[in-house]
Amino acid sequence: MIRTNISDLKNRLSHYLRLVRAGEVVEILERKVPVARIEAVSVLDAKNSGNGWLQRMVELGVITAPKSKSSRSVIARIDHVISEGGKNIGALDALKAEREAGR
């Protein structure tokens, strides 16, 4: 684990982010007292319901895992629910169209 103070982190943020991407954990100190930690976030894959950080938060009791998987399937279908003129469009396209219309 690498330890650094806030001012050094601010001055060399790109350097520390490269270290984190390489697998290092950076602990941030304020007047020699640890206040935060930066670590890499694992990428979600299609088969995994969450990433390592999320699973660790569930194990620590900070958050609660969903009771059923149905909420995830509903969220996955939202993108196809929005329709415009009988044609299904994505949520992002609907947002863009709404903003372009000035609403």
CNS distance restraints for C-alpha pairs under 8 A (distance, minus, plus):
assign (resid   1 and name CA) (resid  24 and name CA) 6.34 0.50 0.50
assign (resid   1 and name CA) (resid  25 and name CA) 5.08 0.50 0.50
assign (resid   1 and name CA) (resid  26 and name CA) 5.90 0.50 0.50
assign (resid   1 and name CA) (resid  27 and name CA) 6.93 0.50 0.50
assign (resid   2 and name CA) (resid  24 and name CA) 7.21 0.50 0.50
assign (resid   2 and name CA) (resid  25 and name CA) 6.21 0.50 0.50
assign (resid   2 and name CA) (resid  26 and name CA) 4.77 0.50 0.50
assign (resid   2 and name CA) (resid  27 and name CA) 6.03 0.50 0.50
assign (resid   3 and name CA) (resid  26 and name CA) 5.73 0.50 0.50
assign (resid   3 and name CA) (resid  27 and name CA) 4.67 0.50 0.50
assign (resid   3 and name CA) (resid  28 and name CA) 5.96 0.50 0.50
assign (resid   3 and name CA) (resid  29 and name CA) 6.97 0.50 0.50
assign (resid   4 and name CA) (resid   8 and name CA) 6.46 0.50 0.50
assign (resid   4 and name CA) (resid   9 and name CA) 6.49 0.50 0.50
assign (resid   4 and name CA) (resid  26 and name CA) 7.28 0.50 0.50
assign (resid   4 and name CA) (resid  27 and name CA) 6.36 0.50 0.50
assign (resid   4 and name CA) (resid  28 and name CA) 5.25 0.50 0.50
assign (resid   4 and name CA) (resid  29 and name CA) 5.90 0.50 0.50
assign (resid   5 and name CA) (resid   9 and name CA) 6.25 0.50 0.50
assign (resid   5 and name CA) (resid  28 and name CA) 5.51 0.50 0.50
assign (resid   5 and name CA) (resid  29 and name CA) 4.57 0.50 0.50
assign (resid   5 and name CA) (resid  30 and name CA) 5.90 0.50 0.50
assign (resid   5 and name CA) (resid  31 and name CA) 7.46 0.50 0.50
assign (resid   5 and name CA) (resid  32 and name CA) 7.42 0.50 0.50
assign (resid   6 and name CA) (resid  10 and name CA) 6.16 0.50 0.50
assign (resid   6 and name CA) (resid  28 and name CA) 6.23 0.50 0.50
assign (resid   6 and name CA) (resid  29 and name CA) 6.26 0.50 0.50
assign (resid   6 and name CA) (resid  30 and name CA) 6.29 0.50 0.50
assign (resid   7 and name CA) (resid  11 and name CA) 6.23 0.50 0.50
assign (resid   8 and name CA) (resid  12 and name CA) 6.00 0.50 0.50
assign (resid   8 and name CA) (resid  13 and name CA) 7.99 0.50 0.50
assign (resid   9 and name CA) (resid  13 and name CA) 5.19 0.50 0.50
assign (resid   9 and name CA) (resid  16 and name CA) 7.11 0.50 0.50
assign (resid   9 and name CA) (resid  28 and name CA) 7.68 0.50 0.50
assign (resid  12 and name CA) (resid  16 and name CA) 6.53 0.50 0.50
assign (resid  13 and name CA) (resid  17 and name CA) 6.12 0.50 0.50
assign (resid  14 and name CA) (resid  18 and name CA) 6.22 0.50 0.50
assign (resid  15 and name CA) (resid  19 and name CA) 6.50 0.50 0.50
assign (resid  16 and name CA) (resid  20 and name CA) 6.24 0.50 0.50
assign (resid  16 and name CA) (resid  26 and name CA) 7.29 0.50 0.50
assign (resid  17 and name CA) (resid  21 and name CA) 6.15 0.50 0.50
assign (resid  18 and name CA) (resid  22 and name CA) 6.29 0.50 0.50
assign (resid  19 and name CA) (resid  23 and name CA) 6.58 0.50 0.50
assign (resid  19 and name CA) (resid  24 and name CA) 5.46 0.50 0.50
assign (resid  19 and name CA) (resid  25 and name CA) 7.78 0.50 0.50
assign (resid  20 and name CA) (resid  24 and name CA) 4.63 0.50 0.50
assign (resid  20 and name CA) (resid  25 and name CA) 5.85 0.50 0.50
assign (resid  20 and name CA) (resid  26 and name CA) 6.98 0.50 0.50
assign (resid  20 and name CA) (resid  38 and name CA) 7.19 0.50 0.50
assign (resid  20 and name CA) (resid  39 and name CA) 5.78 0.50 0.50
assign (resid  20 and name CA) (resid  40 and name CA) 5.63 0.50 0.50
assign (resid  21 and name CA) (resid  40 and name CA) 5.95 0.50 0.50
assign (resid  23 and name CA) (resid  39 and name CA) 7.55 0.50 0.50
assign (resid  23 and name CA) (resid  40 and name CA) 6.63 0.50 0.50
assign (resid  24 and name CA) (resid  39 and name CA) 6.89 0.50 0.50
assign (resid  24 and name CA) (resid  40 and name CA) 7.86 0.50 0.50
assign (resid  25 and name CA) (resid  37 and name CA) 6.95 0.50 0.50
assign (resid  25 and name CA) (resid  38 and name CA) 5.81 0.50 0.50
assign (resid  25 and name CA) (resid  39 and name CA) 4.86 0.50 0.50
assign (resid  25 and name CA) (resid  40 and name CA) 7.57 0.50 0.50
assign (resid  26 and name CA) (resid  37 and name CA) 5.62 0.50 0.50
assign (resid  26 and name CA) (resid  38 and name CA) 5.07 0.50 0.50
assign (resid  26 and name CA) (resid  39 and name CA) 6.59 0.50 0.50
assign (resid  27 and name CA) (resid  34 and name CA) 6.64 0.50 0.50
assign (resid  27 and name CA) (resid  35 and name CA) 7.70 0.50 0.50
assign (resid  27 and name CA) (resid  36 and name CA) 5.93 0.50 0.50
assign (resid  27 and name CA) (resid  37 and name CA) 4.36 0.50 0.50
assign (resid  27 and name CA) (resid  38 and name CA) 6.36 0.50 0.50
assign (resid  28 and name CA) (resid  34 and name CA) 5.75 0.50 0.50
assign (resid  28 and name CA) (resid  35 and name CA) 5.89 0.50 0.50
assign (resid  28 and name CA) (resid  36 and name CA) 5.16 0.50 0.50
assign (resid  28 and name CA) (resid  37 and name CA) 5.86 0.50 0.50
assign (resid  28 and name CA) (resid  38 and name CA) 7.78 0.50 0.50
assign (resid  29 and name CA) (resid  33 and name CA) 5.07 0.50 0.50
assign (resid  29 and name CA) (resid  34 and name CA) 4.32 0.50 0.50
assign (resid  29 and name CA) (resid  35 and name CA) 5.64 0.50 0.50
assign (resid  29 and name CA) (resid  36 and name CA) 7.22 0.50 0.50
assign (resid  30 and name CA) (resid  34 and name CA) 6.33 0.50 0.50
assign (resid  30 and name CA) (resid  35 and name CA) 6.45 0.50 0.50
assign (resid  41 and name CA) (resid  51 and name CA) 7.38 0.50 0.50
assign (resid  41 and name CA) (resid  52 and name CA) 7.34 0.50 0.50
assign (resid  41 and name CA) (resid  53 and name CA) 6.62 0.50 0.50
assign (resid  42 and name CA) (resid  51 and name CA) 5.63 0.50 0.50
assign (resid  42 and name CA) (resid  52 and name CA) 6.20 0.50 0.50
assign (resid  42 and name CA) (resid  53 and name CA) 7.48 0.50 0.50
assign (resid  43 and name CA) (resid  51 and name CA) 6.57 0.50 0.50
assign (resid  44 and name CA) (resid  48 and name CA) 6.46 0.50 0.50
assign (resid  44 and name CA) (resid  49 and name CA) 7.61 0.50 0.50
assign (resid  44 and name CA) (resid  50 and name CA) 6.19 0.50 0.50
assign (resid  44 and name CA) (resid  51 and name CA) 5.69 0.50 0.50
assign (resid  45 and name CA) (resid  49 and name CA) 7.93 0.50 0.50
assign (resid  50 and name CA) (resid  54 and name CA) 6.02 0.50 0.50
assign (resid  50 and name CA) (resid  55 and name CA) 6.59 0.50 0.50
assign (resid  51 and name CA) (resid  55 and name CA) 6.26 0.50 0.50
assign (resid  52 and name CA) (resid  56 and name CA) 6.09 0.50 0.50
assign (resid  53 and name CA) (resid  57 and name CA) 6.28 0.50 0.50
assign (resid  54 and name CA) (resid  58 and name CA) 6.41 0.50 0.50
assign (resid  55 and name CA) (resid  59 and name CA) 6.25 0.50 0.50
assign (resid  56 and name CA) (resid  60 and name CA) 6.18 0.50 0.50
assign (resid  57 and name CA) (resid  61 and name CA) 6.22 0.50 0.50
assign (resid  57 and name CA) (resid  62 and name CA) 5.27 0.50 0.50
assign (resid  57 and name CA) (resid  63 and name CA) 5.93 0.50 0.50
assign (resid  58 and name CA) (resid  62 and name CA) 6.01 0.50 0.50
assign (resid  58 and name CA) (resid  63 and name CA) 5.15 0.50 0.50
assign (resid  58 and name CA) (resid  64 and name CA) 5.68 0.50 0.50
assign (resid  58 and name CA) (resid  65 and name CA) 6.35 0.50 0.50
assign (resid  66 and name CA) (resid  71 and name CA) 7.93 0.50 0.50
assign (resid  69 and name CA) (resid  73 and name CA) 6.81 0.50 0.50
assign (resid  70 and name CA) (resid  74 and name CA) 6.30 0.50 0.50
assign (resid  71 and name CA) (resid  75 and name CA) 6.28 0.50 0.50
assign (resid  72 and name CA) (resid  76 and name CA) 6.16 0.50 0.50
assign (resid  73 and name CA) (resid  77 and name CA) 6.27 0.50 0.50
assign (resid  74 and name CA) (resid  78 and name CA) 6.32 0.50 0.50
assign (resid  75 and name CA) (resid  79 and name CA) 7.75 0.50 0.50
assign (resid  77 and name CA) (resid  81 and name CA) 6.51 0.50 0.50
assign (resid  78 and name CA) (resid  82 and name CA) 7.15 0.50 0.50
assign (resid  78 and name CA) (resid  91 and name CA) 7.35 0.50 0.50
assign (resid  79 and name CA) (resid  89 and name CA) 7.41 0.50 0.50
assign (resid  79 and name CA) (resid  90 and name CA) 4.82 0.50 0.50
assign (resid  79 and name CA) (resid  91 and name CA) 5.02 0.50 0.50
assign (resid  79 and name CA) (resid  92 and name CA) 7.99 0.50 0.50
assign (resid  80 and name CA) (resid  88 and name CA) 6.02 0.50 0.50
assign (resid  80 and name CA) (resid  89 and name CA) 6.33 0.50 0.50
assign (resid  80 and name CA) (resid  90 and name CA) 5.81 0.50 0.50
assign (resid  80 and name CA) (resid  91 and name CA) 7.51 0.50 0.50
assign (resid  81 and name CA) (resid  88 and name CA) 6.80 0.50 0.50
assign (resid  81 and name CA) (resid  89 and name CA) 7.80 0.50 0.50
assign (resid  81 and name CA) (resid  90 and name CA) 7.93 0.50 0.50
assign (resid  82 and name CA) (resid  88 and name CA) 5.93 0.50 0.50
assign (resid  82 and name CA) (resid  89 and name CA) 5.88 0.50 0.50
assign (resid  82 and name CA) (resid  90 and name CA) 6.60 0.50 0.50
assign (resid  82 and name CA) (resid  91 and name CA) 6.52 0.50 0.50
assign (resid  82 and name CA) (resid  94 and name CA) 7.42 0.50 0.50
assign (resid  83 and name CA) (resid  87 and name CA) 5.29 0.50 0.50
assign (resid  83 and name CA) (resid  88 and name CA) 4.12 0.50 0.50
assign (resid  83 and name CA) (resid  89 and name CA) 5.43 0.50 0.50
assign (resid  84 and name CA) (resid  88 and name CA) 6.29 0.50 0.50
assign (resid  84 and name CA) (resid  89 and name CA) 6.67 0.50 0.50
assign (resid  89 and name CA) (resid  93 and name CA) 6.39 0.50 0.50
assign (resid  89 and name CA) (resid  94 and name CA) 6.67 0.50 0.50
assign (resid  90 and name CA) (resid  94 and name CA) 6.25 0.50 0.50
assign (resid  91 and name CA) (resid  95 and name CA) 6.22 0.50 0.50
assign (resid  92 and name CA) (resid  96 and name CA) 6.22 0.50 0.50
assign (resid  93 and name CA) (resid  97 and name CA) 6.12 0.50 0.50
assign (resid  94 and name CA) (resid  98 and name CA) 6.12 0.50 0.50
assign (resid  95 and name CA) (resid  99 and name CA) 6.20 0.50 0.50
assign (resid  96 and name CA) (resid 100 and name CA) 6.12 0.50 0.50
assign (resid  97 and name CA) (resid 101 and name CA) 6.16 0.50 0.50
assign (resid  98 and name CA) (resid 102 and name CA) 6.51 0.50 0.50
assign (resid  98 and name CA) (resid 103 and name CA) 5.78 0.50 0.50
assign (resid  99 and name CA) (resid 103 and name CA) 5.94 0.50 0.50
